Amino acid sequence: MQACQIELQENTSLMIGVMFSPAFPFWHLSAIEGFLKVDKPKRWVFKHLKTYGLASARNQMVQYAILNKFTHILLLDADVILEKDTITKMLLVNDDVVVAYVPQKPTGESPCIKHSELPHYRDRPVPYKEGEAVKDFMMCGMGCVLIKRQVLEEMEFPYFRYSSQEYDLPDFWLVSEDYYFFLKLDEMGIKPVFLSDAKVKHITQAALTDRGLVSI
């Protein structure tokens, strides 16, 4: 494990992109503290955007990461609190796309489902065993997702798109901007990894974990 971590430090450059949206336009003190304490590779850059359109902001983040040749990009929502080892665990998987366990509001369930079509159809969360890495076709929220640059270089623009607001697409593609990204991965033959032991907290009125509410 130590040798793998040393290799990660030497070979990884990480862009961490944080989204501030009208739903969560500020960074909670606990999220800032988590970001400062989380273990990161030696070469990392922080970038943030305030936006009314998450698809546009995420597309801009990806273009910046590609242009500046980072090996990885971590897309992070402003209401997510990283644990100290969250990024390290995600990097050590060494897969194309790794999704952390961002407990979904208000239940704390996992962020990944098999499929969803707006406005009426949504699958149950993907089943998993504690500590298991699930690699399959699935659609996940973008609260904390690590992506290798080479995947994004091979993907056609736009990477994120509100296809649910368009009427010339098959029902299968009528999804939100985050799920659209995972459908494009499937087109490329790439299966994301849901890493259930890469934990974060998801801020509500308190912080939501997979075991319930905790004070922050």
BAMAR-553386 format. One line per 2 residues: number of its first residue (from 1); their letters; for each residue y, x, z of N, C-alpha, C, O, CB. Coordinates in steps of 0.02 Angstrom, whole numbers, always signed. Glycine has a CB too. Layout:
BEGIN
NUM) A) Y/X/Z/Y/X/Z/Y/X/Z/Y/X/Z/Y/X/Z  ...
END
This chain:
BEGIN
1) MQ) -60/+41/+0/+0/+0/+0/+63/+43/+0/+110/+29/-37/+0/-47/+60  +64/+96/+42/+122/+139/+46/+136/+174/-21/+193/+179/-42/+113/+191/+101
3) AC) +83/+197/-54/+91/+230/-119/+120/+181/-170/+163/+200/-210/+24/+258/-144  +97/+119/-169/+123/+68/-214/+197/+55/-201/+236/+46/-248/+83/+3/-208
5) QI) +216/+54/-138/+286/+42/-120/+330/+99/-143/+387/+88/-165/+293/+30/-45  +306/+161/-137/+344/+219/-159/+354/+216/-235/+408/+230/-260/+308/+285/-140
7) EL) +301/+198/-271/+305/+192/-344/+355/+138/-364/+393/+146/-411/+236/+177/-374  +354/+82/-327/+402/+29/-339/+474/+54/-332/+517/+40/-373/+390/-30/-292
9) QE) +485/+91/-278/+553/+117/-266/+576/+160/-324/+635/+157/-343/+554/+158/-201  +532/+200/-352/+551/+247/-404/+560/+214/-473/+602/+235/-512/+500/+302/-409
11) NT) +520/+162/-487/+516/+136/-555/+550/+68/-565/+552/+42/-620/+446/+130/-575  +577/+39/-512/+604/-28/-516/+680/-28/-511/+710/+7/-470/+575/-72/-460
13) SL) +712/-66/-555/+783/-82/-548/+790/-158/-549/+764/-191/-593/+826/-49/-607  +823/-183/-499/+823/-256/-487/+893/-284/-489/+939/-259/-456/+790/-271/-419
15) MI) +902/-337/-528/+963/-376/-525/+949/-439/-485/+903/-477/-502/+990/-393/-595  +988/-452/-434/+981/-511/-393/+1038/-558/-410/+1097/-543/-398/+980/-494/-316
17) GV) +1022/-615/-439/+1073/-663/-460/+1072/-725/-417/+1021/-758/-411/+1063/-682/-533  +1129/-741/-385/+1134/-799/-340/+1178/-852/-373/+1232/-837/-398/+1162/-777/-271
19) MF) +1153/-915/-371/+1189/-971/-401/+1225/-1012/-347/+1195/-1031/-297/+1141/-1016/-440  +1288/-1025/-358/+1327/-1070/-315/+1344/-1132/-357/+1379/-1126/-407/+1392/-1035/-287
21) SP) +1319/-1189/-336/+1328/-1251/-374/+1367/-1302/-331/+1376/-1290/-272/+1260/-1279/-396  +1389/-1357/-361/+1422/-1409/-320/+1379/-1434/-263/+1405/-1455/-211/+1442/-1467/-364
23) AF) +1313/-1433/-271/+1269/-1456/-217/+1268/-1407/-159/+1256/-1427/-102/+1198/-1466/-244  +1280/-1342/-172/+1281/-1291/-119/+1329/-1237/-140/+1308/-1184/-165/+1209/-1262/-106
25) PF) +1395/-1249/-131/+1446/-1204/-160/+1464/-1145/-117/+1512/-1109/-133/+1507/-1243/-173  +1428/-1133/-62/+1445/-1077/-18/+1381/-1042/+4/+1326/-1069/-5/+1486/-1101/+44
27) WH) +1388/-983/+33/+1331/-945/+58/+1331/-948/+133/+1376/-923/+166/+1333/-871/+33  +1280/-979/+161/+1274/-986/+233/+1266/-917/+265/+1235/-872/+235/+1214/-1032/+252
29) LS) +1293/-909/+325/+1289/-845/+360/+1217/-821/+366/+1204/-761/+358/+1320/-850/+430  +1170/-866/+379/+1100/-846/+385/+1071/-821/+319/+1029/-776/+318/+1058/-905/+410
31) AI) +1094/-850/+263/+1072/-826/+197/+1100/-756/+183/+1066/-714/+155/+1093/-876/+142  +1162/-745/+203/+1192/-678/+195/+1155/-627/+237/+1139/-572/+213/+1267/-679/+214
33) EG) +1140/-644/+300/+1104/-598/+344/+1035/-583/+315/+1013/-525/+316/+1097/-629/+415  +1000/-634/+289/+935/-623/+259/+939/-577/+199/+896/-534/+190/+905/-689/+238
35) FL) +991/-586/+158/+999/-543/+99/+1012/-470/+119/+985/-425/+88/+1057/-569/+56  +1053/-460/+171/+1069/-392/+192/+1008/-357/+222/+1001/-296/+216/+1126/-393/+243
37) KV) +964/-395/+255/+907/-365/+290/+845/-358/+246/+800/-319/+262/+889/-406/+350  +842/-394/+190/+781/-393/+149/+771/-323/+120/+819/-291/+99/+785/-446/+93
39) DK) +708/-301/+117/+692/-237/+85/+702/-243/+10/+679/-290/-21/+619/-215/+102  +736/-194/-19/+751/-194/-90/+732/-126/-119/+727/-77/-82/+826/-209/-104
41) PK) +720/-122/-184/+710/-56/-215/+774/-16/-212/+827/-43/-198/+686/-63/-288  +769/+49/-225/+828/+92/-221/+884/+70/-268/+943/+74/-251/+809/+164/-235
43) RW) +865/+48/-327/+914/+29/-378/+917/-47/-384/+871/-78/-410/+897/+61/-447  +970/-75/-359/+979/-147/-363/+1053/-164/-369/+1096/-127/-347/+948/-182/-302
45) VF) +1065/-221/-399/+1134/-246/-409/+1135/-320/-391/+1088/-357/-405/+1158/-235/-483  +1189/-340/-359/+1200/-410/-341/+1250/-441/-389/+1303/-412/-403/+1224/-417/-267
47) KH) +1234/-500/-414/+1280/-537/-457/+1279/-610/-437/+1225/-637/-422/+1261/-528/-533  +1337/-643/-438/+1338/-713/-420/+1382/-751/-470/+1427/-722/-501/+1363/-724/-348
49) LK) +1369/-816/-476/+1409/-859/-519/+1420/-925/-483/+1374/-954/-454/+1374/-870/-587  +1482/-950/-486/+1498/-1018/-464/+1499/-1061/-527/+1531/-1044/-576/+1567/-1021/-426
51) TY) +1462/-1116/-525/+1452/-1152/-587/+1443/-1226/-576/+1420/-1248/-523/+1393/-1124/-624  +1460/-1266/-627/+1443/-1337/-629/+1381/-1348/-671/+1355/-1404/-674/+1502/-1378/-656
53) GL) +1357/-1295/-704/+1298/-1302/-746/+1249/-1247/-731/+1259/-1189/-751/+1317/-1302/-820  +1194/-1264/-697/+1145/-1212/-678/+1112/-1181/-738/+1098/-1121/-738/+1093/-1242/-632
55) AS) +1099/-1220/-790/+1066/-1193/-850/+1110/-1138/-880/+1085/-1084/-895/+1052/-1248/-902  +1174/-1152/-888/+1220/-1103/-916/+1224/-1040/-873/+1223/-984/-898/+1289/-1133/-925
57) AR) +1228/-1050/-807/+1234/-993/-761/+1171/-950/-763/+1176/-888/-764/+1246/-1017/-689  +1113/-980/-763/+1051/-942/-765/+1044/-905/-832/+1020/-849/-834/+990/-988/-752
59) NQ) +1064/-937/-885/+1062/-903/-950/+1108/-842/-950/+1090/-790/-977/+1083/-951/-1006  +1167/-849/-919/+1213/-792/-916/+1183/-735/-873/+1190/-677/-890/+1280/-814/-887
61) MV) +1151/-753/-818/+1120/-703/-775/+1067/-664/-813/+1064/-603/-809/+1089/-737/-713  +1025/-700/-850/+972/-668/-888/+1001/-621/-941/+977/-565/-949/+926/-721/-921
63) QY) +1052/-644/-977/+1082/-602/-1029/+1112/-538/-999/+1107/-485/-1029/+1137/-641/-1066  +1141/-543/-940/+1169/-485/-905/+1113/-435/-887/+1121/-375/-897/+1208/-506/-842
65) AI) +1057/-462/-861/+1001/-419/-842/+971/-383/-902/+954/-324/-899/+947/-460/-807  +965/-419/-958/+938/-388/-1019/+985/-334/-1045/+963/-279/-1062/+926/-442/-1074
67) LN) +1049/-351/-1048/+1099/-304/-1074/+1101/-239/-1035/+1110/-185/-1063/+1168/-336/-1073  +1091/-244/-968/+1096/-186/-925/+1028/-155/-908/+1024/-110/-867/+1131/-205/-861
69) KF) +975/-179/-941/+910/-147/-940/+878/-144/-870/+843/-96/-855/+916/-77/-968  +890/-194/-829/+854/-196/-765/+780/-211/-779/+765/-249/-825/+884/-250/-718
71) TH) +736/-182/-740/+665/-196/-751/+647/-267/-729/+601/-298/-756/+621/-146/-713  +683/-293/-678/+669/-359/-651/+734/-396/-636/+786/-365/-625/+626/-354/-587
73) IL) +730/-462/-637/+784/-504/-613/+756/-553/-562/+704/-583/-573/+819/-542/-672  +791/-560/-506/+773/-609/-455/+826/-663/-456/+884/-650/-440/+767/-576/-384
75) LL) +807/-723/-476/+853/-780/-475/+845/-816/-408/+790/-834/-388/+839/-829/-534  +901/-824/-373/+901/-848/-304/+953/-902/-295/+1011/-893/-314/+913/-790/-255
77) DA) +933/-958/-266/+981/-1011/-250/+1019/-994/-186/+993/-958/-143/+945/-1079/-243  +1080/-1019/-181/+1123/-1001/-124/+1099/-1030/-58/+1119/-1007/-5/+1193/-1026/-137
79) DV) +1055/-1080/-60/+1030/-1111/+2/+961/-1084/+22/+924/-1118/+59/+1027/-1186/-6  +944/-1024/-1/+879/-993/+15/+891/-932/+59/+934/-891/+45/+841/-973/-50
81) IL) +852/-927/+113/+856/-870/+159/+795/-826/+150/+739/-847/+163/+862/-894/+233  +805/-765/+127/+750/-718/+116/+723/-691/+182/+761/-681/+229/+773/-660/+71
83) EK) +657/-680/+184/+627/-642/+239/+630/-568/+221/+642/-550/+164/+552/-666/+252  +619/-524/+270/+627/-452/+259/+581/-426/+204/+600/-381/+167/+612/-415/+324
85) DT) +521/-455/+198/+472/-428/+150/+463/-472/+88/+418/-460/+48/+405/-421/+184  +506/-522/+78/+497/-568/+22/+497/-532/-45/+451/-540/-84/+552/-621/+23
87) IT) +548/-491/-58/+553/-458/-123/+497/-407/-132/+469/-402/-187/+621/-423/-130  +481/-369/-80/+427/-319/-85/+361/-352/-104/+326/-328/-148/+419/-282/-19
89) KM) +345/-408/-71/+282/-443/-87/+281/-466/-159/+230/-462/-193/+273/-503/-40  +337/-491/-183/+340/-516/-252/+334/-459/-302/+299/-466/-353/+406/-554/-264
91) LL) +366/-402/-288/+361/-345/-333/+290/-316/-335/+266/-296/-388/+410/-291/-313  +257/-314/-277/+191/-283/-274/+139/-322/-314/+88/-293/-334/+168/-279/-202
93) VN) +151/-386/-327/+104/-424/-369/+103/-395/-440/+53/-398/-474/+124/-499/-370  +161/-368/-461/+167/-335/-526/+146/-381/-583/+108/-361/-627/+126/-271/-527
95) DD) +171/-443/-581/+156/-490/-635/+220/-510/-670/+275/-494/-648/+119/-552/-608  +213/-546/-726/+271/-561/-768/+322/-605/-732/+382/-592/-735/+248/-596/-831
97) VV) +297/-657/-699/+341/-705/-664/+309/-722/-597/+251/-743/-595/+353/-770/-706  +345/-712/-543/+319/-724/-476/+366/-772/-439/+426/-762/-436/+311/-657/-436
99) VA) +336/-825/-412/+374/-878/-379/+361/-875/-304/+303/-876/-283/+356/-948/-407  +413/-870/-264/+406/-870/-191/+397/-941/-165/+410/-990/-200/+467/-837/-158
101) YV) +373/-946/-103/+365/-1011/-71/+433/-1034/-45/+453/-1017/+11/+313/-1008/-14  +468/-1074/-85/+530/-1106/-63/+512/-1177/-44/+501/-1219/-88/+586/-1104/-120
103) PQ) +509/-1193/+21/+489/-1261/+42/+536/-1313/+12/+597/-1307/+16/+488/-1266/+119  +506/-1365/-17/+547/-1415/-51/+574/-1468/-3/+539/-1490/+43/+506/-1449/-105
105) KP) +636/-1486/-13/+668/-1537/+29/+642/-1606/+9/+635/-1618/-51/+745/-1533/+23  +628/-1652/+56/+634/-1642/+128/+567/-1628/+163/+564/-1625/+224/+665/-1704/+159
107) TG) +513/-1618/+124/+445/-1617/+152/+420/-1548/+170/+376/-1542/+212/+398/-1648/+104  +448/-1495/+139/+422/-1428/+150/+365/-1409/+105/+334/-1357/+114/+401/-1420/+221
109) ES) +349/-1452/+55/+293/-1438/+10/+310/-1380/-37/+368/-1359/-42/+275/-1500/-31  +258/-1355/-71/+267/-1297/-115/+312/-1315/-174/+318/-1374/-191/+199/-1271/-140
111) PC) +344/-1265/-207/+391/-1279/-261/+359/-1288/-329/+395/-1298/-378/+440/-1223/-265  +292/-1285/-334/+258/-1286/-399/+217/-1350/-407/+182/-1372/-361/+214/-1225/-407
113) IK) +221/-1379/-467/+182/-1438/-484/+149/-1425/-552/+167/-1378/-588/+226/-1502/-485  +101/-1468/-570/+68/-1460/-635/+112/-1483/-693/+115/-1450/-745/+3/-1499/-636
115) HS) +146/-1539/-684/+191/-1562/-737/+239/-1615/-710/+227/-1645/-658/+151/-1589/-797  +293/-1624/-747/+342/-1675/-730/+377/-1696/-794/+393/-1654/-836/+394/-1648/-678
117) EL) +388/-1761/-801/+428/-1786/-857/+478/-1835/-828/+461/-1881/-791/+383/-1820/-912  +541/-1826/-846/+593/-1870/-822/+595/-1933/-864/+581/-1931/-924/+662/-1834/-823
119) PH) +612/-1991/-833/+633/-1998/-764/+579/-2019/-715/+592/-2022/-655/+688/-2046/-760  +518/-2033/-740/+472/-2070/-697/+410/-2031/-673/+380/-2052/-624/+449/-2129/-733
121) YR) +391/-1977/-705/+326/-1946/-691/+335/-1878/-657/+373/-1836/-681/+285/-1938/-754  +299/-1868/-602/+301/-1804/-568/+234/-1793/-532/+214/-1835/-492/+360/-1800/-518
123) DR) +200/-1737/-547/+136/-1722/-515/+146/-1703/-442/+202/-1690/-419/+101/-1665/-552  +91/-1702/-406/+90/-1677/-338/+96/-1601/-339/+82/-1570/-390/+26/-1700/-300
125) PV) +116/-1570/-283/+120/-1497/-280/+52/-1464/-295/-1/-1492/-280/+145/-1474/-212  +54/-1404/-324/-6/-1366/-341/-43/-1348/-276/-13/-1322/-230/+11/-1302/-381
127) PY) -109/-1362/-272/-146/-1344/-211/-155/-1268/-206/-159/-1233/-256/-215/-1378/-211  -158/-1243/-145/-166/-1171/-133/-196/-1161/-64/-194/-1206/-22/-98/-1134/-140
129) KE) -223/-1101/-53/-244/-1080/+14/-193/-1032/+42/-162/-994/+4/-315/-1047/+11  -183/-1033/+107/-133/-991/+139/-142/-918/+119/-197/-891/+125/-136/-999/+215
131) GE) -89/-886/+96/-91/-816/+76/-117/-805/+6/-119/-748/-18/-133/-778/+123  -136/-859/-29/-165/-853/-96/-111/-846/-149/-57/-875/-143/-210/-913/-111
133) AV) -125/-808/-201/-83/-804/-260/-115/-849/-314/-170/-835/-336/-75/-730/-286  -80/-901/-333/-105/-949/-383/-75/-932/-450/-14/-931/-458/-89/-1023/-362
135) KD) -117/-918/-499/-94/-903/-567/-121/-955/-615/-181/-957/-629/-116/-831/-589  -76/-998/-640/-99/-1054/-680/-38/-1081/-718/+18/-1059/-707/-132/-1109/-636
137) FM) -51/-1129/-764/+5/-1165/-792/+35/-1209/-738/-1/-1250/-708/-16/-1207/-854  +98/-1202/-725/+132/-1244/-676/+207/-1240/-688/+232/-1195/-721/+114/-1224/-603
139) MC) +241/-1288/-660/+313/-1291/-666/+341/-1285/-596/+319/-1320/-550/+337/-1357/-701  +390/-1241/-587/+413/-1225/-520/+490/-1228/-516/+524/-1219/-567/+389/-1155/-499
141) GM) +515/-1240/-457/+586/-1235/-445/+607/-1162/-449/+566/-1117/-441/+604/-1264/-377  +671/-1150/-462/+697/-1082/-472/+732/-1055/-410/+775/-1012/-415/+745/-1080/-531
143) GC) +714/-1081/-351/+747/-1060/-289/+741/-986/-275/+788/-955/-248/+721/-1098/-232  +684/-956/-292/+673/-884/-281/+617/-862/-329/+558/-868/-313/+654/-868/-206
145) VL) +637/-837/-387/+589/-820/-440/+605/-750/-467/+662/-735/-484/+591/-873/-498  +554/-709/-470/+559/-640/-496/+530/-638/-566/+475/-661/-578/+522/-590/-449
147) IK) +569/-609/-614/+549/-608/-684/+557/-538/-711/+608/-505/-700/+591/-659/-725  +506/-514/-748/+512/-449/-782/+557/-456/-844/+554/-506/-880/+443/-423/-802
149) RQ) +598/-405/-855/+645/-408/-912/+608/-417/-978/+632/-453/-1022/+687/-345/-914  +551/-384/-986/+516/-387/-1051/+497/-458/-1070/+495/-475/-1129/+454/-342/-1049
151) VL) +483/-500/-1019/+468/-570/-1033/+529/-605/-1064/+523/-642/-1112/+446/-607/-968  +586/-592/-1035/+648/-623/-1058/+669/-597/-1127/+697/-634/-1167/+704/-612/-1007
153) EE) +655/-533/-1140/+671/-505/-1205/+630/-537/-1260/+652/-543/-1317/+660/-429/-1205  +569/-559/-1243/+525/-589/-1293/+535/-664/-1299/+510/-695/-1346/+452/-576/-1275
155) ME) +573/-695/-1252/+583/-767/-1252/+645/-784/-1293/+696/-750/-1289/+590/-793/-1180  +640/-837/-1332/+698/-859/-1371/+750/-892/-1326/+733/-925/-1277/+676/-908/-1427
157) FP) +813/-882/-1343/+868/-915/-1308/+873/-988/-1331/+862/-1002/-1390/+936/-877/-1321  +890/-1035/-1286/+907/-1027/-1215/+844/-1023/-1172/+793/-1052/-1189/+952/-1084/-1192
159) YF) +849/-989/-1118/+794/-982/-1071/+790/-1044/-1026/+736/-1065/-1004/+801/-918/-1028  +849/-1073/-1012/+855/-1133/-970/+895/-1185/-1009/+944/-1170/-1042/+889/-1117/-901
161) RY) +872/-1248/-1004/+904/-1300/-1044/+889/-1368/-1012/+833/-1381/-990/+877/-1299/-1118  +940/-1410/-1009/+931/-1478/-984/+902/-1522/-1040/+938/-1564/-1067/+998/-1508/-957
163) SS) +839/-1511/-1056/+809/-1548/-1111/+799/-1622/-1094/+789/-1663/-1139/+742/-1518/-1129  +802/-1639/-1029/+795/-1709/-1009/+852/-1752/-1035/+846/-1813/-1038/+793/-1715/-933
165) QE) +907/-1721/-1056/+965/-1758/-1079/+967/-1764/-1155/+1016/-1787/-1184/+1029/-1724/-1056  +912/-1744/-1188/+909/-1747/-1261/+855/-1797/-1282/+810/-1813/-1244/+893/-1676/-1290
167) YD) +862/-1821/-1343/+820/-1876/-1365/+777/-1860/-1427/+744/-1904/-1453/+862/-1936/-1379  +780/-1798/-1449/+742/-1780/-1509/+682/-1737/-1492/+655/-1703/-1536/+787/-1744/-1558
169) LP) +660/-1738/-1429/+604/-1697/-1407/+546/-1741/-1384/+557/-1798/-1362/+626/-1650/-1350  +484/-1717/-1389/+427/-1753/-1361/+436/-1763/-1285/+470/-1724/-1252/+361/-1716/-1376
171) DF) +405/-1815/-1258/+411/-1830/-1187/+391/-1771/-1143/+420/-1761/-1089/+368/-1891/-1169  +343/-1731/-1166/+319/-1674/-1128/+376/-1625/-1111/+374/-1590/-1061/+264/-1638/-1166
173) WL) +427/-1624/-1155/+483/-1577/-1147/+543/-1607/-1111/+594/-1574/-1104/+504/-1550/-1214  +538/-1670/-1089/+594/-1702/-1056/+594/-1683/-982/+568/-1719/-939/+591/-1780/-1063
175) VS) +622/-1625/-969/+618/-1596/-902/+686/-1566/-882/+731/-1562/-923/+563/-1541/-899  +692/-1548/-819/+753/-1515/-795/+755/-1443/-818/+706/-1417/-845/+756/-1519/-718
177) ED) +813/-1410/-808/+823/-1343/-836/+775/-1291/-808/+756/-1244/-844/+893/-1320/-823  +755/-1297/-744/+708/-1249/-716/+638/-1258/-745/+605/-1209/-761/+706/-1256/-640
179) YY) +615/-1321/-751/+549/-1332/-779/+545/-1313/-853/+492/-1294/-877/+530/-1405/-770  +601/-1319/-887/+604/-1299/-958/+583/-1226/-966/+547/-1209/-1013/+675/-1311/-987
181) FF) +606/-1183/-922/+588/-1112/-924/+512/-1103/-920/+484/-1062/-956/+622/-1074/-866  +480/-1142/-877/+407/-1134/-869/+369/-1162/-929/+314/-1138/-944/+384/-1169/-805
183) LK) +395/-1213/-963/+364/-1236/-1025/+369/-1182/-1079/+323/-1173/-1118/+397/-1301/-1049  +425/-1145/-1080/+432/-1091/-1129/+383/-1034/-1113/+356/-1003/-1159/+504/-1065/-1129
185) LD) +373/-1021/-1049/+322/-971/-1031/+253/-991/-1058/+217/-950/-1085/+318/-963/-954  +237/-1055/-1051/+172/-1079/-1075/+166/-1070/-1150/+113/-1052/-1175/+162/-1153/-1056
187) EM) +220/-1083/-1187/+220/-1072/-1259/+204/-999/-1276/+173/-985/-1327/+288/-1091/-1289  +226/-953/-1233/+215/-882/-1244/+147/-859/-1218/+129/-801/-1227/+270/-842/-1210
189) GI) +110/-904/-1187/+44/-885/-1160/+49/-849/-1093/+2/-814/-1073/+8/-842/-1209  +105/-857/-1058/+116/-824/-994/+107/-874/-937/+137/-928/-937/+186/-791/-990
191) KP) +65/-856/-889/+55/-899/-830/+92/-867/-771/+80/-809/-755/-21/-908/-815  +135/-905/-738/+170/-879/-679/+123/-874/-619/+70/-905/-618/+230/-923/-662
193) VF) +143/-834/-571/+106/-827/-508/+147/-860/-452/+205/-843/-442/+91/-752/-491  +116/-907/-417/+146/-935/-357/+117/-897/-298/+58/-900/-284/+132/-1012/-351
195) LS) +160/-860/-262/+138/-817/-207/+154/-852/-142/+211/-851/-118/+173/-747/-211  +103/-883/-112/+116/-926/-54/+135/-887/+8/+162/-916/+55/+55/-966/-40
197) DA) +121/-822/+10/+141/-783/+70/+207/-746/+61/+227/-707/+104/+86/-734/+89  +241/-757/+4/+309/-732/-4/+355/-787/+22/+376/-831/-16/+326/-713/-80
199) KV) +370/-784/+86/+403/-840/+119/+479/-833/+117/+507/-778/+118/+380/-844/+192  +512/-890/+114/+584/-895/+125/+596/-959/+165/+551/-999/+175/+625/-895/+57
201) KH) +658/-967/+188/+679/-1031/+218/+726/-1065/+170/+762/-1033/+131/+714/-1019/+288  +726/-1132/+173/+767/-1173/+128/+815/-1213/+172/+793/-1255/+211/+723/-1219/+83
203) IT) +879/-1200/+165/+928/-1230/+211/+938/-1304/+196/+951/-1325/+140/+995/-1194/+205  +931/-1344/+249/+952/-1414/+248/+1006/-1419/+302/+1054/-1380/+302/+891/-1466/+260
205) QA) +999/-1466/+349/+1043/-1465/+407/+1021/-1410/+455/+1060/-1384/+495/+1044/-1533/+443  +957/-1394/+451/+930/-1334/+483/+894/-1296/+427/+906/-1311/+368/+880/-1352/+543
207) AL) +852/-1248/+443/+814/-1212/+392/+744/-1242/+389/+710/-1250/+440/+811/-1136/+407  +721/-1259/+328/+656/-1289/+317/+606/-1236/+298/+616/-1200/+248/+660/-1345/+264
209) TD) +551/-1230/+336/+496/-1185/+318/+436/-1228/+301/+438/-1289/+307/+479/-1135/+377  +381/-1195/+279/+321/-1234/+263/+290/-1264/+326/+243/-1304/+321/+271/-1191/+226
211) RG) +314/-1244/+385/+287/-1271/+447/+337/-1319/+481/+325/-1341/+538/+270/-1215/+495  +391/-1336/+446/+438/-1383/+474/+507/-1354/+484/+521/-1299/+460/+412/-1409/+539
213) LV) +550/-1390/+520/+619/-1368/+531/+624/-1317/+586/+590/-1321/+637/+663/-1428/+547  +668/-1267/+575/+684/-1219/+627/+759/-1213/+630/+793/-1222/+580/+650/-1150/+615
215) SI) +786/-1197/+688/+858/-1189/+695/+880/-1122/+664/+841/-1075/+663/+879/-1195/+769  +941/-1119/+641/+967/-1057/+612/+1035/-1042/+642/+1066/-991/+625/+972/-1062/+535
END
